[in-house]
Amino acid sequence: MKKIISQTIKKVTLELIYQVVDERTTEIKTEIRDIKAELKEIKKKQEEDFRYLSQKIDTTTAAINQRLDTVIQILMTSRQDQK
């Protein structure tokens, strides 16, 4: 009788442990899924920011080059006028 009770207690205890482990595993998987989704959003935002900054750099560089060309033209004209 004592052996049956002991085995029953062990079995119930193991079942409880398995249940808790399964619940926690499910929670962890959900947390991991949420973290992956957040990382995906962050990566998308970073790519958008990078594209914006790259475009801004290109626009600014083009404007600076145009100004430099204008200054060079003015200097060349001024130099030719002095001769």
Distance bins in CASP14 RR format, pairs under 12 A and 6 or more apart:
PFRMAT RR
TARGET T0000
AUTHOR 0000-0000-0000
RMODE 2
METHOD distances of the structure
MODEL  1
1 7 0 0 0 0 0 1 0 0 0 0 0
1 8 0 0 0 0 0 1 0 0 0 0 0
2 8 0 0 0 0 0 1 0 0 0 0 0
2 9 0 0 0 0 0 1 0 0 0 0 0
3 9 0 0 0 0 0 1 0 0 0 0 0
3 10 0 0 0 0 0 1 0 0 0 0 0
4 10 0 0 0 0 0 1 0 0 0 0 0
4 11 0 0 0 0 0 1 0 0 0 0 0
5 11 0 0 0 0 0 1 0 0 0 0 0
5 12 0 0 0 0 0 1 0 0 0 0 0
6 12 0 0 0 0 0 1 0 0 0 0 0
6 13 0 0 0 0 0 1 0 0 0 0 0
7 13 0 0 0 0 0 1 0 0 0 0 0
7 14 0 0 0 0 0 1 0 0 0 0 0
8 14 0 0 0 0 0 1 0 0 0 0 0
8 15 0 0 0 0 0 1 0 0 0 0 0
9 15 0 0 0 0 0 1 0 0 0 0 0
9 16 0 0 0 0 0 1 0 0 0 0 0
10 16 0 0 0 0 0 1 0 0 0 0 0
10 17 0 0 0 0 0 1 0 0 0 0 0
11 17 0 0 0 0 0 1 0 0 0 0 0
11 18 0 0 0 0 0 1 0 0 0 0 0
12 18 0 0 0 0 0 1 0 0 0 0 0
12 19 0 0 0 0 0 1 0 0 0 0 0
13 19 0 0 0 0 0 1 0 0 0 0 0
13 20 0 0 0 0 0 1 0 0 0 0 0
14 20 0 0 0 0 0 1 0 0 0 0 0
14 21 0 0 0 0 0 1 0 0 0 0 0
15 21 0 0 0 0 0 1 0 0 0 0 0
15 22 0 0 0 0 0 1 0 0 0 0 0
16 22 0 0 0 0 0 1 0 0 0 0 0
16 23 0 0 0 0 0 1 0 0 0 0 0
17 23 0 0 0 0 0 1 0 0 0 0 0
17 24 0 0 0 0 0 1 0 0 0 0 0
18 24 0 0 0 0 0 1 0 0 0 0 0
18 25 0 0 0 0 0 1 0 0 0 0 0
19 25 0 0 0 0 0 1 0 0 0 0 0
19 26 0 0 0 0 0 1 0 0 0 0 0
20 26 0 0 0 0 0 1 0 0 0 0 0
20 27 0 0 0 0 0 1 0 0 0 0 0
21 27 0 0 0 0 0 1 0 0 0 0 0
21 28 0 0 0 0 0 1 0 0 0 0 0
22 28 0 0 0 0 0 1 0 0 0 0 0
22 29 0 0 0 0 0 1 0 0 0 0 0
23 29 0 0 0 0 0 1 0 0 0 0 0
23 30 0 0 0 0 0 1 0 0 0 0 0
24 30 0 0 0 0 0 1 0 0 0 0 0
24 31 0 0 0 0 0 1 0 0 0 0 0
25 31 0 0 0 0 0 1 0 0 0 0 0
25 32 0 0 0 0 0 1 0 0 0 0 0
26 32 0 0 0 0 0 1 0 0 0 0 0
26 33 0 0 0 0 0 1 0 0 0 0 0
27 33 0 0 0 0 0 1 0 0 0 0 0
27 34 0 0 0 0 0 1 0 0 0 0 0
28 34 0 0 0 0 0 1 0 0 0 0 0
28 35 0 0 0 0 0 1 0 0 0 0 0
29 35 0 0 0 0 0 1 0 0 0 0 0
29 36 0 0 0 0 0 1 0 0 0 0 0
30 36 0 0 0 0 0 1 0 0 0 0 0
30 37 0 0 0 0 0 1 0 0 0 0 0
31 37 0 0 0 0 0 1 0 0 0 0 0
31 38 0 0 0 0 0 1 0 0 0 0 0
32 38 0 0 0 0 0 1 0 0 0 0 0
32 39 0 0 0 0 0 1 0 0 0 0 0
33 39 0 0 0 0 0 1 0 0 0 0 0
33 40 0 0 0 0 0 1 0 0 0 0 0
34 40 0 0 0 0 0 1 0 0 0 0 0
34 41 0 0 0 0 0 1 0 0 0 0 0
35 41 0 0 0 0 0 1 0 0 0 0 0
35 42 0 0 0 0 0 1 0 0 0 0 0
36 42 0 0 0 0 0 1 0 0 0 0 0
36 43 0 0 0 0 0 1 0 0 0 0 0
37 43 0 0 0 0 0 1 0 0 0 0 0
37 44 0 0 0 0 0 1 0 0 0 0 0
38 44 0 0 0 0 0 1 0 0 0 0 0
38 45 0 0 0 0 0 1 0 0 0 0 0
39 45 0 0 0 0 0 1 0 0 0 0 0
39 46 0 0 0 0 0 1 0 0 0 0 0
40 46 0 0 0 0 0 1 0 0 0 0 0
40 47 0 0 0 0 0 1 0 0 0 0 0
41 47 0 0 0 0 0 1 0 0 0 0 0
41 48 0 0 0 0 0 1 0 0 0 0 0
42 48 0 0 0 0 0 1 0 0 0 0 0
42 49 0 0 0 0 0 1 0 0 0 0 0
43 49 0 0 0 0 0 1 0 0 0 0 0
43 50 0 0 0 0 0 1 0 0 0 0 0
44 50 0 0 0 0 0 1 0 0 0 0 0
44 51 0 0 0 0 0 1 0 0 0 0 0
45 51 0 0 0 0 0 1 0 0 0 0 0
45 52 0 0 0 0 0 1 0 0 0 0 0
46 52 0 0 0 0 0 1 0 0 0 0 0
46 53 0 0 0 0 0 1 0 0 0 0 0
47 53 0 0 0 0 0 1 0 0 0 0 0
47 54 0 0 0 0 0 1 0 0 0 0 0
48 54 0 0 0 0 0 1 0 0 0 0 0
48 55 0 0 0 0 0 1 0 0 0 0 0
49 55 0 0 0 0 0 1 0 0 0 0 0
49 56 0 0 0 0 0 1 0 0 0 0 0
50 56 0 0 0 0 0 1 0 0 0 0 0
50 57 0 0 0 0 0 1 0 0 0 0 0
51 57 0 0 0 0 0 1 0 0 0 0 0
51 58 0 0 0 0 0 1 0 0 0 0 0
52 58 0 0 0 0 0 1 0 0 0 0 0
52 59 0 0 0 0 0 1 0 0 0 0 0
53 59 0 0 0 0 0 1 0 0 0 0 0
53 60 0 0 0 0 0 1 0 0 0 0 0
54 60 0 0 0 0 0 1 0 0 0 0 0
54 61 0 0 0 0 0 1 0 0 0 0 0
55 61 0 0 0 0 0 1 0 0 0 0 0
55 62 0 0 0 0 0 1 0 0 0 0 0
56 62 0 0 0 0 0 1 0 0 0 0 0
56 63 0 0 0 0 0 1 0 0 0 0 0
57 63 0 0 0 0 0 1 0 0 0 0 0
57 64 0 0 0 0 0 1 0 0 0 0 0
58 64 0 0 0 0 0 1 0 0 0 0 0
58 65 0 0 0 0 0 1 0 0 0 0 0
59 65 0 0 0 0 0 1 0 0 0 0 0
59 66 0 0 0 0 0 1 0 0 0 0 0
60 66 0 0 0 0 0 1 0 0 0 0 0
60 67 0 0 0 0 0 1 0 0 0 0 0
61 67 0 0 0 0 0 1 0 0 0 0 0
61 68 0 0 0 0 0 1 0 0 0 0 0
62 68 0 0 0 0 0 1 0 0 0 0 0
62 69 0 0 0 0 0 1 0 0 0 0 0
63 69 0 0 0 0 0 1 0 0 0 0 0
63 70 0 0 0 0 0 1 0 0 0 0 0
64 70 0 0 0 0 0 1 0 0 0 0 0
64 71 0 0 0 0 0 1 0 0 0 0 0
65 71 0 0 0 0 0 1 0 0 0 0 0
65 72 0 0 0 0 0 1 0 0 0 0 0
66 72 0 0 0 0 0 1 0 0 0 0 0
66 73 0 0 0 0 0 1 0 0 0 0 0
67 73 0 0 0 0 0 1 0 0 0 0 0
67 74 0 0 0 0 0 1 0 0 0 0 0
68 74 0 0 0 0 0 1 0 0 0 0 0
68 75 0 0 0 0 0 1 0 0 0 0 0
69 75 0 0 0 0 0 1 0 0 0 0 0
69 76 0 0 0 0 0 1 0 0 0 0 0
70 76 0 0 0 0 0 1 0 0 0 0 0
70 77 0 0 0 0 0 1 0 0 0 0 0
71 77 0 0 0 0 0 1 0 0 0 0 0
71 78 0 0 0 0 0 1 0 0 0 0 0
72 78 0 0 0 0 0 1 0 0 0 0 0
72 79 0 0 0 0 0 1 0 0 0 0 0
73 79 0 0 0 0 0 1 0 0 0 0 0
73 80 0 0 0 0 0 1 0 0 0 0 0
74 80 0 0 0 0 0 1 0 0 0 0 0
74 81 0 0 0 0 0 1 0 0 0 0 0
75 81 0 0 0 0 0 1 0 0 0 0 0
75 82 0 0 0 0 0 1 0 0 0 0 0
76 82 0 0 0 0 0 1 0 0 0 0 0
76 83 0 0 0 0 0 1 0 0 0 0 0
77 83 0 0 0 0 0 1 0 0 0 0 0
END
